[in-house]
Amino acid sequence: MKKFMFLVILMCFLAGCTESKEDVKVIIDTTQFSNISSEKLISIMGEPEKVEDYEWTIPSTQKSIVGKLYIYEKNKYEFVLFDDAVARLNVYSGVYWGYDESTFQFKKGEDVIKAFGILETYKNMARTVNTGLVEKYSPVAKGIDEVGIFEIDNDTFGMARITYNSDFYN
């Protein structure tokens, strides 16, 4: 009997029945974009639909800078680059921009982080904001300072912001 129970537990563990990761659909693997150059971004994503100047004022210094905004898939993905390095990625649902009826599934808690391909997080990662409409997590993982989820509505959300270099946003 003990042998049988051991085998059942072992099979469950190997099959992943302790916690299923299959139920978290990955929207995009954001880990690959941390501080990469525009050349590397294009090698991963292809040519952008648009490249625009992006004027920004750094909150802590009030210094005005101009970066580049690389736009893909009708604005589903916006990459913000400063000094030719990806500093932030904004991910938008179709409902958010109104170009189709697509939404993103919202899993409660830290499962939403997995939807962006972030499988290994820092042990000290914490939810720093939780208003019901917005959740933010930081520090998240190597190369990812913060993940923000916006426009939360029950089990969906409209936008996510992955910040790779928070020096430009603090």
C-alpha positions as CSV (number, residue, x, y, z in Angstrom):
1,M,0.0,0.0,0.0
2,K,2.8,2.4,0.9
3,K,4.5,1.6,-2.4
4,F,1.3,2.3,-4.3
5,M,0.8,5.7,-2.5
6,F,4.4,6.7,-3.2
7,L,3.9,5.9,-6.9
8,V,0.7,7.9,-7.1
9,I,2.3,10.9,-5.4
10,L,5.4,10.6,-7.7
11,M,3.2,10.4,-10.8
12,C,1.2,13.4,-9.7
13,F,4.4,15.3,-9.1
14,L,5.8,14.3,-12.5
15,A,2.6,15.1,-14.3
16,G,2.4,18.5,-12.6
17,C,-0.8,18.0,-10.7
18,T,0.5,20.0,-7.7
19,E,0.2,23.2,-9.7
20,S,-0.7,23.4,-13.4
21,K,1.3,25.9,-15.4
22,E,-0.7,25.1,-18.6
23,D,-3.6,27.3,-17.5
24,V,-1.5,30.5,-17.9
25,K,-1.4,31.5,-21.5
26,V,1.7,33.4,-22.4
27,I,0.9,36.7,-24.2
28,I,4.5,37.5,-25.1
29,D,7.9,36.5,-23.6
30,T,8.9,39.9,-22.3
31,T,12.2,38.6,-20.8
32,Q,13.9,38.7,-24.2
33,F,13.5,42.5,-24.6
34,S,15.3,43.7,-21.5
35,N,17.6,46.7,-22.5
36,I,18.2,45.3,-26.0
37,S,19.1,47.5,-28.9
38,S,16.8,48.5,-31.8
39,E,18.7,46.2,-34.1
40,K,18.1,43.2,-31.8
41,L,14.5,44.2,-31.3
42,I,14.0,44.2,-35.1
43,S,15.7,40.9,-35.4
44,I,13.2,39.4,-32.9
45,M,10.0,41.3,-33.9
46,G,10.7,42.2,-37.5
47,E,10.3,45.7,-39.0
48,P,8.0,47.9,-36.9
49,E,4.8,49.3,-38.4
50,K,5.9,52.7,-37.2
51,V,8.8,54.4,-35.5
52,E,8.1,57.7,-33.8
53,D,10.0,60.1,-31.6
54,Y,9.0,59.8,-28.0
55,E,9.4,63.0,-25.9
56,W,9.7,62.3,-22.2
57,T,10.5,64.2,-19.0
58,I,12.3,62.1,-16.3
59,P,10.2,62.7,-13.2
60,S,13.1,62.8,-10.7
61,T,15.3,65.3,-12.6
62,Q,12.8,67.0,-14.8
63,K,15.3,66.5,-17.7
64,S,13.6,66.3,-21.1
65,I,14.8,63.5,-23.4
66,V,13.7,62.1,-26.7
67,G,13.6,58.4,-27.3
68,K,12.0,56.2,-29.9
69,L,8.7,54.4,-29.9
70,Y,8.6,51.2,-32.0
71,I,5.1,50.1,-32.7
72,Y,4.0,46.6,-33.8
73,E,0.7,44.9,-34.6
74,K,-1.7,47.9,-34.7
75,N,-0.3,49.2,-31.4
76,K,-0.6,45.9,-29.6
77,Y,3.1,46.2,-28.7
78,E,4.9,49.5,-28.1
79,F,8.5,49.5,-27.3
80,V,10.0,52.6,-25.7
81,L,13.8,53.0,-26.4
82,F,16.1,55.5,-24.8
83,D,19.8,55.6,-25.8
84,D,18.9,52.8,-28.3
85,A,17.9,50.4,-25.5
86,V,14.5,49.0,-24.7
87,A,13.4,50.7,-21.4
88,R,9.8,49.7,-21.4
89,L,7.2,47.6,-23.3
90,N,3.5,48.5,-23.3
91,V,1.1,45.7,-24.3
92,Y,-2.4,46.6,-25.3
93,S,-5.5,44.5,-25.9
94,G,-7.7,45.1,-28.9
95,V,-10.5,46.3,-26.6
96,Y,-8.2,48.9,-25.1
97,W,-7.4,50.5,-28.5
98,G,-10.7,49.5,-30.1
99,Y,-9.2,47.7,-33.1
100,D,-10.8,44.3,-32.3
101,E,-12.6,42.5,-29.4
102,S,-9.5,40.8,-28.0
103,T,-8.8,41.0,-24.2
104,F,-6.2,39.5,-21.9
105,Q,-7.1,36.9,-19.3
106,F,-6.3,38.1,-15.8
107,K,-5.3,35.5,-13.3
108,K,-5.4,36.6,-9.7
109,G,-2.1,37.2,-7.9
110,E,1.3,36.6,-9.4
111,D,0.1,34.3,-12.1
112,V,-0.3,37.4,-14.3
113,I,3.5,37.7,-14.3
114,K,3.7,34.3,-15.9
115,A,1.5,35.6,-18.8
116,F,4.5,37.7,-19.8
117,G,7.0,34.8,-19.9
118,I,8.5,35.7,-16.5
119,L,8.9,32.3,-14.9
120,E,11.6,33.1,-12.4
121,T,11.0,36.1,-10.1
122,Y,12.9,37.6,-7.3
123,K,12.0,36.2,-3.9
124,N,11.4,39.7,-2.6
125,M,9.0,40.6,-5.5
126,A,5.9,42.3,-4.1
127,R,2.7,43.7,-5.2
128,T,3.3,47.4,-4.7
129,V,-0.1,48.7,-6.0
130,N,-3.5,47.1,-5.8
131,T,-6.4,49.4,-6.5
132,G,-8.7,46.8,-8.1
133,L,-8.2,48.5,-11.5
134,V,-4.4,48.5,-11.3
135,E,-1.8,46.1,-10.0
136,K,2.0,46.7,-9.9
137,Y,4.8,44.3,-9.0
138,S,8.4,45.1,-8.3
139,P,11.3,44.3,-8.2
140,V,10.2,41.5,-10.6
141,A,13.2,39.6,-12.1
142,K,16.7,40.1,-13.5
143,G,16.3,42.8,-16.1
144,I,12.7,43.6,-15.2
145,D,12.2,46.4,-12.7
146,E,8.4,46.5,-12.7
147,V,5.3,45.0,-14.2
148,G,2.0,47.0,-14.1
149,I,-1.4,45.6,-15.1
150,F,-4.0,48.2,-16.0
151,E,-7.8,48.4,-16.7
152,I,-8.5,45.2,-14.7
153,D,-12.1,44.2,-15.1
154,N,-13.0,40.9,-13.2
155,D,-11.0,38.3,-15.2
156,T,-9.6,40.5,-18.0
157,F,-7.2,43.4,-18.3
158,G,-6.6,46.0,-21.0
159,M,-3.0,47.0,-20.8
160,A,0.3,45.9,-19.3
161,R,3.5,47.9,-18.8
162,I,6.8,46.1,-18.4
163,T,9.6,48.4,-17.2
164,Y,13.1,47.2,-17.8
165,N,15.0,50.4,-16.8
166,S,13.1,52.4,-14.2
167,D,15.8,55.2,-14.2
168,F,13.7,56.9,-16.8
169,Y,10.5,56.6,-14.9
170,N,11.3,57.5,-11.3
